[in-house]
Amino acid sequence: MYALFDDAGKFHAGRLMSEAEASVQIELDSGKRVKVKAANVMLRFDKPAPVELMAQAQALALEIDLDLAWACAPEAEFGFADLARDYFDAAAGPEQQAAALLRLFDAPHYFRRLGKGLFRKAPEETVKAALLGIERKKQLALQIEQWAAELVAGRCPEPVREQLYRILFKPDKNGPEYKAVVEASKRAQRAPLDLLTAAGAIASPYQFHWQRFLFDEFPKGTGFGQPAPAAPPVKDALPLAAVRAFSIDDSATTEIDDALSVRGLGSGSVVFGIHIAAPGLAITPDSALDKLARERLSTVYMPGWKITMLPDEVVQAYTLAEGRDCPALSLYVTLDEATLEVRGTETRVERVPIAANLRHDRLDAVVTEAALAGTAPADYPFAPELAFAHRLACELKRRREVVRGKPEIFNRPDYAFRLERADTDREPRGDEPVEITTRRRGAPLDLIVAEAMILANSHWGGWLGELGVPAIYRSQASLLPGIKVRMGTKPAPHAGMGVAQYAWSTSPLRRYVDLVNQWQIIACARHGRTAALAAPFKPKDAALFSVISAFDAACGAYNGFQQAIERYWTLRYVEQQAIAEIDAAVMKDGLVRAEALPLVFRCAGTEALARGARVRARVTGIDLLTLELHATLAARLDAEAGAASAAAPGSAESAETMDDEDEAAPALQLAIDLDEADAAPAAAAAAPAAA
C-alpha cells in the first residue's frame, strides 16, 4: 500500500509502513522513513509505484483546463477526488485524483483551500480579477525582459532613463525599471552604473552630478513657486545711521549680508561699526517666506551657479547694495584708537547708508600689508578706514590666538572658479571653459571681514546669553584630535575660534540659522532685559532643536555637493589644459594633494613615502562620472625629504589644517544590491571618488 501526503504545501508519495490512530509511517523512494499525521495523508493507492504516480500526476495536472474545472466544480465544498471524477470520468484512478489535487492546490485564484484535501471554488468576480492580475504580471515580466534586453544591447529605454536617479540611489525594488536594470546587470555581468553609462542613460557627467543633487535635495525643483512670495516691507520707521558703510565681497556676490564703518579716526576714540542686512525685520516666523527659508536652510553654492535660500526679489530688497539706505542690525564697538581696548558696545536697529560695495577681485592686489601700513601708496577707496580695520583685525586675531593657545596657520590658498559662458541666467552645461584662480587665505581684506564677523558673532552670542534669550550656538570643547564643532542652544566656548561663545548671526540672507538668531537679537535690541518674553523662541523651545538638526543635515549635503562639483570642474580644468603631470605633497596611504590645484587623488607608487614628501604625479586617466583622477608616481621632487618635513610649521600638511578623514570623499554609493544583480564585483559598482 502506498500513500500520497502533504508536507507543508509540498506533496510526496511513498510506501505505507505502519499506521496508528493519529499518524502513519511512510518510507520514501530514497529509503528515508518519515512520520506523517494521518490528517495529512491525501490518498492511499496500490499502484502504480509512488515515483510513477507523481510523474504521471504532474503531467496530467498541466493538461487540466482550469476554466473547465472551475465550471465542473460544485458550489459547495468538495474534495479533489470528487473533481477528478467530474472532470475525467467516474472511474478516475489514483493518477487522475493526484493530478486534480496538484492542479487545485496550485490555482488558489480559482479554488480556495479548506484543508484536508477540501476546496471551494472562488466567486466569478474574484476569478476574473485574479486572471487580470496574472495577465498584468505576465505583461510586466515581458516588459522587464524587453527593457533588460535593450540595456544589454546598449540602448536605454525611456522609462529607465526617466527613473535613473531613483533606480541608482532610492529605488523601488518592486519597480519594473529597477528589476530591468538588475536583470540586465546580471546578464551582462556589468556593474549597474557602467551598464547605464554604456546604454546612454547619462547625458553628461555634469548633468549626472547636478541632477542627482536635485533629486536628493530639491525633488520639487529649485523655483519658489509662481508667483514667488514678494519681499515684505519693514513696518517700523528706522533711524538713519550717521555712517558711510562699505562692504567687501567678490564681484559675483549678490547676497551682501555685511558691511563695515569707521568713525572718529584721529580723535583718540574710534567707533567701529559692523552692519548686518536685516531681513528679520520684515520676515516673521511661520510666514510664507520663513517656511521657504526653513525648507532650504542655506544658499547652495557651486561654480557658475547658486540656489538661493530666499527668492531673488527678497534678496535684492535687503542686500546691502551701494547707494541705498538699507535696513540693518548694527553693532558699534567703541575703541581706544591707540591701544584698541574696547570702551563700550551698542546694538542698534536702523537704516545704514551703504557708500560702496568693494570687491576682492578688484582690490586684493592693491590692498596689501604695505599699503595699509603706509609704506606703499594707498590708491583705493576708504584707505584710512581699511588701515584701521586691518590693524584692529590683526589685534583681534592675536587676542584669539592667545586663548586658542596656538596661532592660526593659513598654509593653503582659497580657490575660485570662473566659467566662461555667455548665458549666466541658467545653470552651466558642464562643458564650459573653466579658470581656476587663487586667493591667499588671511589676505588683508579677508582678515578684516573675518575678524569683524567673529567679533559680532561672539559679542551677540554673549549678549543673548546674558539676557537669557536662547539662540543657536557653535562650540568646540577643545582642540584635541577628534573634538568636533557642535551646535546647541546655550553659549559655550569655541576652542577653534578662541572665543567664549559663537552664534552665527552675520549671514541672514543665505543661512537660516543666522536669520533665527537675528530675530532673537532684534528682540534684545528692542526690549533689553525683558527680551526673553518678547523673543520668538523661548528657552528649551523644541523648534530650535529641530532647526539645528535640519540645518546640520542640509548643510552636510550641500557642502558635499559643492566639494564634488568643484572637483568636477577641477578635473575638467586638467583636461582642458592638457595637464600631464601634477606636483603634489604626499598625505598617506597613496593619497597626495596637488600643490597648485584644489585636488586630492591617489597616486600609485607613493604608498611607502613619508608624509609631506613632494612628488610629481603623471596623469594616466580621468573619470568625470566617478570623479577619479588616475595617476602614477613620475618623480620624487625632494628625495631627501622625510617625516620631519610633514610636521614642519607652515608645511602643506600640518596637522592644524588637514584632516585626512575629511579629505577623501566617500565612494559613489549606489542603492542597487549587487548580490541581487549577481553582476560584477562590488568594487566595480561604484568607483570611489576622492575629495
Secondary structure, 3 states (H helix, E strand, C coil): CEEEEEECCEEEEEEEEEECCCEEEEECCCCCEEEEEHHHEEEEECCCCHHHHHHHHHHHHHHCCHHHHHHHCCCCCEEHHHHHHHHCCCCCCHHHHHHHHHHHHCCCCCEEEEECCEEEECCHHHHHHHHHHHHHHHHHHHHHHHHHHHHHCCCCCHHHHHCHHHHHHCCCCCCHHHHHHHHHHHHHCCCHHHHHHHCCCCCCHHHHHHHHHHHHHCCCCCCCCCCCCCCCCCCCCCCECCCCEEEEECCCCCCCCEEEEEECCCCCEEEEEEEEECHHHCCCCCCHHHHHHHHHCECEEECCEEECCCCHHHHHHHCCCCCCEEEEEEEEEEEECCCCCEEEEEEEEEEEEEEEEEEHHHHCCCCCHHHHHCCCCCCCCCHHHHHHHHHHHHHHHHHHHHHHCCCCCCCCCEEEEEECCCCCCCCCCCCCCEEEEEECCCCHHHHHHHHHHHHHHHHHHHHHHHCCCCCCEEEECCCCCCCCCEEECCCCCECCCCECCCCCCCCCCCEHHHHHHHHHHHHHHHHHHHHHHHCCCCCCCHHHHHHHHHHHHHHHHHHHHHHHHHHHHHHHHHHHCCCCEEEEEECCCCEEEECCCCCEEEEECCCCCCCCCEEEEEEEEEECCCCEEEEEEEEECCCCCCHHHHHCCCCCCCCCCCCHHHHCCCCCCCCCCHHHHCCCCHHHHCCCCCC
